Amino acid sequence: AFEIFKKLSQQAPDNTRYQRSLSVSYNKLGNIQLRLGNTQAALTHYQTSLELRKKLSQQDPDNTEYHRGLSVSYGRLGNIQLRLGDTQTALTHYQAGFEIFKKLSQQDPDNTKYQRGLSVSYESLGNIQLRLGDSQSALGHYQAGLELRKKLSLQDPDNVGYQRDLAVSYESLGDIQLRLGDSQSALGHYQASLELAKKLSLQDPDNTGYQRGLSVSYIKLGDIQLRLGNTSAALIH
């Protein structure tokens, strides 16, 4: 598929549909190279896709889908740079993606794709700030992401993706509160994450990812109950 789009793009370099499809092909190749463990090959594909999407966004600055695609590319590059241990470059990519999603969300506040994309950006920024040792910045990003995910979950309570995102946000906030020494706040966030994990597991009992998430929630609650001196509660969890 990539070879076809590459040929079409060379034959008609001004055809934006071909250029966009070629960028998607580069992304898909990046995804599968990453799954196969070929990190450098994946990085190359993602970078080429990013360059194509930058060009499309510059040619048509009012096309929101081009900008959304660009922000997704920044996020994927951030993920892979983080995997390669280049934290500062990952942070730069995450921030670039965040700025795009922030702008798109302000332009179209009712667009749930943009709101979810912005929440993912907040989560990614929180993760990397935590790795860099900036706990307060991480806390702010996690809290902002949580508020967006609460809103999305209320708007569409049957959307399991939104519920899973919300559970992740509660867990991330629990982790950071624990690091900052606020055990009671961490306990509350872990409990909220557990309730969502229970709900997801009951809705789809054959989903091993949900079962694993539920077990992690129980373990985190056990750890914090032990820290708070509630040995019996810790044992049950």
C-alpha positions in Angstrom: 0.0 0.0 0.0 2.9 2.3 0.9 4.6 1.7 -2.5 1.3 2.7 -4.3 0.8 5.9 -2.4 4.5 6.8 -2.8 4.2 6.4 -6.6 1.0 8.4 -6.7 2.5 11.1 -4.6 5.5 11.4 -6.9 3.2 11.5 -9.9 1.0 14.2 -8.4 2.9 16.0 -5.7 0.3 18.7 -5.3 -2.5 16.2 -4.6 -3.1 16.6 -0.9 -5.1 13.4 -0.6 -2.2 11.3 -1.8 0.2 13.2 0.5 -2.1 12.6 3.5 -2.5 8.9 2.6 1.2 8.5 2.3 1.7 10.0 5.7 -0.8 7.5 7.1 1.1 4.7 5.4 4.4 5.9 7.0 2.6 5.9 10.4 1.3 2.3 9.9 4.7 1.1 8.9 6.1 2.8 12.0 3.5 1.1 14.2 4.4 -2.4 12.9 8.1 -1.8 13.0 7.7 -0.8 16.6 5.8 -4.0 17.4 8.5 -6.0 15.7 11.1 -4.3 17.9 12.7 -2.3 15.1 12.7 1.0 17.1 15.0 2.9 14.8 13.1 1.9 11.7 9.9 3.0 13.4 11.4 6.3 14.4 12.4 7.0 10.7 8.9 6.3 9.5 7.3 8.5 12.1 9.7 11.3 11.4 8.9 11.1 7.6 5.2 11.1 8.4 5.6 14.1 10.6 7.4 16.1 7.8 4.5 15.3 5.4 1.9 16.4 7.9 3.8 19.6 8.7 3.8 20.4 5.0 0.0 19.7 4.6 -0.7 21.9 7.7 1.3 24.7 6.3 -0.4 24.5 2.9 -3.9 24.5 4.4 -3.7 26.1 7.9 -7.5 26.0 8.2 -7.8 22.3 7.8 -8.3 21.0 11.3 -7.8 17.3 10.4 -4.3 18.1 9.1 -3.5 19.7 12.4 -4.9 16.8 14.3 -2.9 14.4 12.3 0.2 16.5 13.0 -0.4 16.4 16.7 -0.8 12.6 16.6 2.6 12.4 14.9 4.2 14.5 17.6 2.7 12.2 20.2 4.1 9.1 18.5 7.5 10.6 18.1 7.4 11.6 21.8 6.6 8.0 22.8 9.4 6.5 20.8 11.9 9.1 21.9 11.0 8.3 25.5 11.5 4.6 24.8 15.0 5.4 23.4 15.8 7.4 26.6 15.8 10.9 24.9 13.6 12.5 27.5 14.1 16.1 26.5 13.3 15.5 22.8 10.3 13.5 23.9 9.2 16.5 26.0 9.6 18.8 23.0 7.4 16.6 20.8 4.7 16.2 23.5 4.6 19.9 24.0 4.2 20.6 20.3 1.3 18.1 20.1 -0.3 19.5 23.2 -0.3 23.1 21.7 -2.1 21.8 18.6 -4.7 19.9 20.6 -5.2 22.9 22.9 -5.8 25.2 19.9 -8.2 22.7 18.2 -10.1 22.2 21.5 -10.6 26.0 21.9 -11.7 26.3 18.3 -14.2 23.5 18.6 -15.0 22.8 22.3 -17.7 20.3 21.5 -15.5 18.0 19.4 -14.8 15.0 21.6 -11.9 13.8 19.5 -10.1 17.0 20.2 -11.0 16.9 23.9 -9.8 13.3 24.2 -6.6 14.1 22.3 -5.9 17.0 24.7 -6.5 14.8 27.7 -3.9 12.3 26.3 -1.5 15.2 25.8 -1.9 16.2 29.4 -1.3 12.6 30.5 1.9 12.3 28.4 3.2 15.6 29.7 2.5 14.6 33.3 4.4 11.3 32.7 7.4 13.0 31.3 7.5 15.7 33.9 7.3 13.0 36.6 10.3 11.3 35.0 12.2 14.6 35.0 11.5 15.0 38.7 9.1 17.9 38.4 6.3 16.5 40.5 4.3 19.7 40.8 4.1 20.2 37.1 3.1 16.6 36.6 0.4 17.0 39.2 -1.1 20.0 37.3 -1.1 18.1 34.0 -2.7 15.0 35.5 -5.4 17.1 37.2 -6.2 19.0 33.9 -6.4 15.7 32.1 -8.7 14.2 34.8 -11.2 17.1 34.4 -11.4 16.6 30.7 -11.9 12.9 31.1 -14.6 13.4 33.7 -16.5 15.6 31.3 -16.2 13.1 28.4 -17.3 10.2 30.6 -20.4 12.1 31.8 -21.2 13.0 28.2 -20.9 9.4 27.0 -21.1 7.0 30.0 -21.3 4.0 27.7 -18.0 4.7 26.1 -15.6 2.2 27.6 -12.6 4.0 26.1 -13.5 7.1 28.1 -14.0 5.1 31.2 -10.6 3.4 30.8 -9.0 6.8 30.3 -10.6 8.1 33.4 -9.4 5.2 35.4 -5.8 5.8 34.2 -6.1 9.5 35.2 -7.2 8.6 38.7 -4.4 6.1 39.1 -1.8 8.6 37.8 -3.1 11.2 40.3 -2.9 8.6 43.1 0.7 7.9 42.2 1.7 11.5 42.2 -0.1 12.3 45.4 1.6 9.4 47.1 5.0 10.7 45.9 4.1 14.1 47.3 3.2 12.5 50.7 -0.6 13.1 50.5 -1.6 9.5 51.3 -5.3 10.3 51.9 -5.8 12.0 48.5 -3.9 9.1 46.9 -6.3 6.7 48.6 -9.3 8.5 47.2 -7.9 8.5 43.7 -7.0 4.8 43.9 -10.5 3.9 45.1 -12.1 5.9 42.2 -9.8 4.0 39.8 -10.7 0.7 41.4 -14.5 1.3 41.0 -14.0 2.1 37.3 -11.8 -1.0 36.8 -14.4 -3.2 38.5 -17.1 -1.8 36.2 -15.0 -2.4 33.0 -14.2 -6.0 34.2 -17.8 -6.8 34.7 -18.8 -5.4 31.4 -16.2 -7.4 29.5 -15.1 -10.3 31.7 -13.0 -11.9 28.9 -10.9 -8.8 28.4 -7.5 -9.7 30.0 -6.4 -6.0 29.9 -9.3 -5.0 32.1 -8.6 -8.0 34.5 -5.0 -6.9 34.7 -5.9 -3.3 35.4 -8.2 -4.4 38.2 -5.5 -6.5 39.8 -3.1 -3.5 39.7 -5.8 -1.3 41.4 -6.2 -3.8 44.2 -2.4 -3.9 44.7 -2.0 -0.1 44.8 -4.8 0.1 47.3 -3.2 -2.7 49.4 0.1 -0.8 49.4 -1.5 2.5 50.5 -3.6 0.8 53.2 -0.4 -0.8 54.5 1.3 2.6 54.6 -1.7 4.1 56.5 -1.5 1.2 59.1 -4.7 -0.6 57.9 -3.2 -4.0 57.8 -6.4 -6.0 57.5 -7.7 -3.8 54.6 -4.3 -4.2 52.9 -4.5 -8.0 53.2 -8.0 -8.1 51.7 -6.9 -6.0 48.7 
